[in-house]
Amino acid sequence: MGAVKAMFSFFTMLRLDIGEEDMAAMDRSFHLLPVIGLFYGLLAFISIGLLLSVFEPLIAATLTLFLVSLMNRFLHLDGTMDTGDGLVVSGGREDHLRALKDSRIGAGGVAFAVFVILLAVASWSALAAAGLAALVLMGEVFSRNAAVATAAFGSPGSGMAGESVRLTTLRSLATSTALSALLSAPVLAVLTLYGGWTPEAAAAVLVLMAAVSAASGWVMAKVAEGNFGMVNGDVLGATNEISRPLLALASLAVMTWMFL
């Protein structure tokens, strides 16, 4: 319980009374991160649903993404910009690390973040327009699974997220993936019972999201290892932001194919 409480305090605007023991529990139980994804998924799903009654999908998706990012205090977006700066700078590993840790934001970080945001808005808008906003909820769950995958496949740095990365193993990733599937099961059940989905379609989307999240995490870990020699909190945040549109686009593609 302490780990989840610490995650809500750290990854949301909610201010809970936590101590060092709770933060240590979060490091040991990083596989519980999909629970935070469920919180943001429900927030996004409700927001899009309400806004669609007033605005077109593009505006609904844009406002919802802003709400989700605001509730996160733009923490992951900041990590995305830092990671973008670190990746695009020329030079050796020390130069990449220096750019990653530099508090100033360069053109590379801004361009990287803008592209990710535009892709997220476009993909969420497409899901909303297709009547598949429930997949936004699942995507938020599995984007956190992607961050767990990055930690599981990466090497720890010396920053705040170092212990979370060090203590997250492939077994942690398996637990996180199973938890993500469990949290997504009610959504798929409702879509199957009342949304006209076939069990095959529901299973295909679930397997696809699990695969895309794990693959996204693996790629981000390898890219971080190659450029920085480690995975830190910025890279974990960037994984969350980058995997969001990838999950949305992949699920949209498979649903379009299955319902053709």
C-alpha positions in Angstrom: 0.0 0.0 0.0 2.9 2.3 0.8 4.3 1.9 -2.7 1.0 2.9 -4.4 0.6 5.9 -2.1 4.1 7.0 -2.9 3.4 6.6 -6.7 0.2 8.8 -6.4 2.2 11.4 -4.5 5.1 11.4 -7.0 3.3 10.9 -10.3 0.2 13.1 -9.7 -0.6 16.5 -8.3 -2.1 14.7 -5.3 -0.2 15.5 -2.1 -0.2 12.5 0.3 1.6 12.0 3.5 4.5 9.8 2.6 7.8 9.0 4.2 11.1 7.4 3.2 9.7 3.9 3.8 6.9 4.6 1.2 9.5 5.8 -1.3 11.6 2.7 -0.7 8.5 0.6 -1.2 7.9 2.3 -4.5 11.4 1.5 -5.7 10.9 -2.2 -4.7 7.5 -2.4 -6.3 7.9 -0.4 -9.5 5.8 -3.1 -11.2 2.7 -1.5 -9.6 3.1 1.5 -11.9 0.1 0.4 -14.2 -2.1 1.3 -11.3 -1.2 4.9 -11.9 -1.9 4.3 -15.6 -5.4 3.2 -14.6 -5.9 6.4 -12.8 -4.9 8.5 -15.8 -6.7 6.2 -18.1 -10.0 6.7 -16.3 -9.3 10.5 -16.2 -8.7 10.6 -19.9 -11.6 8.4 -20.8 -14.1 10.4 -18.8 -12.6 13.7 -20.1 -12.8 12.7 -23.7 -16.3 11.3 -23.2 -17.6 14.6 -21.7 -15.8 16.8 -24.2 -17.0 14.9 -27.2 -20.5 16.0 -26.4 -19.4 19.6 -27.0 -16.3 19.5 -29.2 -15.0 17.6 -32.2 -12.5 14.8 -31.5 -9.4 16.8 -32.2 -10.3 19.4 -29.6 -11.4 16.8 -27.1 -8.2 14.9 -27.5 -6.0 18.0 -27.2 -7.8 19.3 -24.0 -7.7 15.8 -22.5 -4.0 15.4 -23.1 -3.4 18.8 -21.5 -5.4 17.7 -18.5 -3.5 14.5 -18.1 -0.1 16.3 -18.5 -1.2 19.0 -16.0 -2.2 16.3 -13.5 1.2 14.9 -13.9 2.8 18.3 -13.4 4.3 17.9 -16.9 6.9 15.6 -15.3 7.1 13.1 -18.1 7.0 15.9 -20.8 10.0 17.4 -19.0 11.8 14.0 -19.2 10.9 13.8 -22.9 12.5 17.2 -23.6 15.7 16.3 -21.6 15.9 12.9 -23.3 15.5 14.6 -26.7 18.3 17.0 -26.0 20.5 14.2 -24.9 19.9 12.1 -28.0 20.3 14.8 -30.7 23.5 16.4 -29.4 26.7 15.5 -31.2 29.7 14.1 -29.5 30.5 11.1 -27.3 28.7 9.7 -24.3 29.8 12.4 -21.9 28.3 15.0 -24.3 25.0 13.1 -24.4 24.9 12.9 -20.6 25.7 16.6 -20.2 22.9 17.5 -22.5 20.5 15.1 -20.8 21.2 16.6 -17.4 21.4 20.2 -18.5 18.4 22.2 -17.0 18.3 24.3 -20.2 16.1 23.0 -23.0 17.6 23.1 -26.6 16.0 22.9 -30.0 16.3 19.1 -30.1 14.4 18.7 -26.9 11.6 21.0 -28.0 11.3 19.4 -31.4 11.3 15.9 -29.9 8.5 16.9 -27.4 6.4 18.7 -30.0 6.5 15.7 -32.3 5.5 13.3 -29.5 2.6 15.6 -28.4 1.3 16.0 -32.0 1.4 12.3 -32.6 -0.4 11.7 -29.3 -3.1 14.2 -30.0 -3.6 12.9 -33.6 -3.8 9.2 -32.4 -6.2 10.0 -29.5 -8.3 12.1 -31.9 -8.5 9.2 -34.3 -9.5 6.8 -31.6 -12.2 9.2 -30.3 -13.5 9.7 -33.9 -13.7 5.9 -34.4 -15.6 5.4 -31.2 -12.7 3.6 -29.6 -12.0 6.1 -26.7 -11.9 3.1 -24.3 -8.5 2.2 -25.9 -7.2 5.4 -24.5 -7.8 4.0 -21.0 -6.0 0.8 -21.9 -3.2 2.8 -23.5 -2.5 4.7 -20.3 -2.2 1.5 -18.4 0.2 -0.1 -20.9 2.3 3.0 -21.3 3.3 2.6 -17.7 4.1 -1.0 -18.4 6.4 0.3 -21.1 8.2 2.4 -18.4 8.6 -0.7 -16.3 10.0 -2.5 -19.3 12.6 0.2 -19.8 13.6 -0.1 -16.2 13.8 -3.9 -16.5 15.9 -3.9 -19.6 18.1 -0.9 -18.6 21.0 -0.2 -16.2 20.5 2.2 -13.3 22.0 5.6 -13.1 22.8 7.6 -9.9 19.7 9.8 -9.9 16.4 9.6 -8.1 15.1 6.7 -10.3 18.3 4.7 -9.9 16.9 2.4 -7.2 13.7 1.8 -9.1 15.7 0.7 -12.2 18.1 -1.4 -10.2 15.4 -3.3 -8.4 13.2 -3.8 -11.5 13.8 -7.2 -13.2 12.3 -9.2 -16.0 10.2 -10.9 -13.3 8.9 -7.4 -12.4 8.0 -6.8 -16.0 6.1 -10.0 -16.2 4.2 -9.0 -13.1 3.5 -5.6 -14.5 2.3 -7.0 -17.8 -0.1 -9.4 -16.0 -1.3 -6.5 -13.8 -1.9 -4.3 -16.9 -3.9 -7.1 -18.5 -5.9 -7.6 -15.3 -6.7 -3.8 -15.1 -7.7 -3.8 -18.8 -9.9 -6.9 -18.6 -13.1 -5.0 -17.5 -12.7 -2.6 -20.4 -12.5 -5.4 -22.9 -15.3 -7.3 -21.2 -17.6 -4.3 -21.6 -16.6 -3.8 -25.2 -17.2 -7.5 -25.9 -20.6 -7.6 -24.2 -22.0 -4.2 -25.2 -19.7 -2.8 -27.9 -20.0 -5.4 -30.5 -16.5 -6.6 -30.2 -15.6 -10.3 -30.8 -13.5 -12.1 -28.2 -10.8 -12.5 -30.9 -10.7 -8.7 -31.4 -10.4 -8.1 -27.6 -7.7 -10.7 -27.3 -5.8 -9.2 -30.3 -5.8 -5.7 -28.8 -4.7 -7.0 -25.4 -1.8 -9.0 -26.8 -0.8 -6.2 -29.1 -0.7 -3.6 -26.3 1.4 -5.9 -24.2 3.8 -6.5 -27.0 4.1 -2.9 -28.1 4.6 -1.7 -24.5 7.4 -4.3 -23.9 9.0 -3.6 -27.3 8.9 0.2 -26.7 10.5 -0.3 -23.3 13.2 -2.5 -24.7 14.0 0.0 -27.5 14.1 2.9 -25.1 16.4 1.0 -22.8 18.8 0.1 -25.6 18.8 3.7 -27.0 19.5 5.1 -23.5 22.2 2.5 -22.8 23.9 3.4 -26.1 23.8 7.2 -25.6 23.9 7.6 -21.8 25.1 4.3 -20.5 22.1 4.1 -18.2 18.3 4.6 -17.7 17.2 7.5 -15.5 14.0 9.2 -14.6 14.0 11.3 -17.7 14.2 8.2 -19.9 11.4 6.6 -18.0 9.2 9.6 -18.4 10.1 9.8 -22.1 9.1 6.2 -22.5 5.7 6.9 -21.1 5.1 9.8 -23.5 6.5 8.0 -26.6 4.7 4.7 -26.0 1.3 6.5 -25.6 0.8 7.3 -29.3 2.5 4.1 -30.4 0.0 2.1 -28.4 -2.9 4.2 -29.7 -1.8 3.9 -33.4 -1.1 0.1 -33.1 -4.5 -0.6 -31.5 -6.3 1.6 -34.1 -4.6 -0.2 -36.9 -5.5 -3.7 -35.6 -9.1 -2.7 -34.9 -9.5 -1.2 -38.4 -8.1 -4.4 -39.9 -10.3 -6.7 -37.8 -13.5 -4.8 -38.5 -12.9 -4.3 -42.3 
